[in-house]
Amino acid sequence: MKSQSRTEPESKSKDSKGYHKLILWQKAREFVKLIYKATEDFPRSEEHVLKGQLRRAAVSVVLNIVEGYRRNSTKEFLRFLNFSGASLTEVEACLEISLDLSYLESQEYQRLEEKRSELEVILFYFDKSLKSRVKTVTL
């Protein structure tokens, strides 16, 4: 029996995934890494509470970008970007609570909040750009 090579199909290669080209997705992915690193030392009792929620919300930002990207319409993509924005706001609240409970030091909180805010701005302008395309197409 002839052995078949196990090469990745062209459509599944990393370079061909369109969402990898989105600055929004790249920044959101980097932000997830920062959140995971920052929450490593949270108390064990927060594993499935604040720590888990903060991590899930950050991951949700990325996953909603990807899921929306793969939808069949710009309108659907916008809907999922809205979900990403909601998750980003959830991250904001979790970071504030983490600061209040002294799970994050002030400097770390500021650093994460700056990155989160930057991501929020990128999301806002990306969303605005897509909305303008939808308006142009429907006119």
Contacts in CASP RR format, 6 or more apart in sequence:
PFRMAT RR
TARGET T0000
AUTHOR 0000-0000-0000
METHOD contacts of the structure
MODEL  1
MKSQSRTEPESKSKDSKGYHKLILWQKAREFVKLIYKATEDFPRSEEHVL
KGQLRRAAVSVVLNIVEGYRRNSTKEFLRFLNFSGASLTEVEACLEISLD
LSYLESQEYQRLEEKRSELEVILFYFDKSLKSRVKTVTL
10 16 0 8 1.000
14 20 0 8 1.000
18 69 0 8 1.000
19 25 0 8 1.000
19 65 0 8 1.000
19 66 0 8 1.000
19 69 0 8 1.000
19 70 0 8 1.000
20 26 0 8 1.000
22 65 0 8 1.000
22 69 0 8 1.000
22 126 0 8 1.000
23 122 0 8 1.000
24 65 0 8 1.000
24 119 0 8 1.000
24 122 0 8 1.000
24 123 0 8 1.000
24 126 0 8 1.000
25 62 0 8 1.000
25 65 0 8 1.000
25 66 0 8 1.000
25 69 0 8 1.000
27 115 0 8 1.000
27 118 0 8 1.000
27 119 0 8 1.000
27 122 0 8 1.000
28 61 0 8 1.000
28 62 0 8 1.000
28 65 0 8 1.000
28 84 0 8 1.000
28 119 0 8 1.000
29 62 0 8 1.000
30 115 0 8 1.000
31 58 0 8 1.000
31 61 0 8 1.000
31 115 0 8 1.000
31 116 0 8 1.000
31 119 0 8 1.000
32 55 0 8 1.000
32 58 0 8 1.000
32 59 0 8 1.000
32 61 0 8 1.000
32 62 0 8 1.000
34 111 0 8 1.000
34 112 0 8 1.000
34 115 0 8 1.000
35 54 0 8 1.000
35 55 0 8 1.000
35 58 0 8 1.000
35 91 0 8 1.000
35 112 0 8 1.000
36 55 0 8 1.000
36 58 0 8 1.000
38 104 0 8 1.000
38 108 0 8 1.000
38 112 0 8 1.000
39 51 0 8 1.000
39 52 0 8 1.000
39 54 0 8 1.000
39 55 0 8 1.000
39 98 0 8 1.000
39 103 0 8 1.000
42 50 0 8 1.000
42 51 0 8 1.000
42 98 0 8 1.000
42 103 0 8 1.000
43 103 0 8 1.000
46 52 0 8 1.000
46 103 0 8 1.000
50 94 0 8 1.000
50 97 0 8 1.000
50 98 0 8 1.000
50 101 0 8 1.000
50 103 0 8 1.000
53 90 0 8 1.000
53 94 0 8 1.000
54 91 0 8 1.000
54 94 0 8 1.000
54 95 0 8 1.000
54 98 0 8 1.000
57 87 0 8 1.000
57 88 0 8 1.000
57 90 0 8 1.000
57 91 0 8 1.000
57 94 0 8 1.000
58 87 0 8 1.000
58 91 0 8 1.000
60 83 0 8 1.000
60 84 0 8 1.000
60 87 0 8 1.000
60 90 0 8 1.000
61 84 0 8 1.000
61 85 0 8 1.000
61 87 0 8 1.000
61 88 0 8 1.000
61 91 0 8 1.000
61 119 0 8 1.000
62 84 0 8 1.000
64 80 0 8 1.000
64 81 0 8 1.000
64 83 0 8 1.000
64 84 0 8 1.000
64 85 0 8 1.000
64 87 0 8 1.000
65 80 0 8 1.000
65 81 0 8 1.000
65 84 0 8 1.000
67 80 0 8 1.000
68 76 0 8 1.000
68 77 0 8 1.000
68 79 0 8 1.000
68 80 0 8 1.000
68 81 0 8 1.000
69 77 0 8 1.000
69 80 0 8 1.000
71 77 0 8 1.000
71 79 0 8 1.000
71 80 0 8 1.000
74 130 0 8 1.000
74 133 0 8 1.000
74 134 0 8 1.000
74 137 0 8 1.000
75 134 0 8 1.000
77 130 0 8 1.000
78 127 0 8 1.000
78 130 0 8 1.000
78 131 0 8 1.000
78 134 0 8 1.000
81 123 0 8 1.000
81 126 0 8 1.000
81 127 0 8 1.000
81 130 0 8 1.000
82 127 0 8 1.000
84 123 0 8 1.000
85 120 0 8 1.000
85 123 0 8 1.000
88 116 0 8 1.000
88 119 0 8 1.000
88 120 0 8 1.000
88 123 0 8 1.000
91 116 0 8 1.000
92 113 0 8 1.000
92 116 0 8 1.000
95 104 0 8 1.000
95 109 0 8 1.000
95 112 0 8 1.000
95 113 0 8 1.000
95 116 0 8 1.000
98 104 0 8 1.000
98 109 0 8 1.000
99 106 0 8 1.000
99 109 0 8 1.000
104 112 0 8 1.000
END
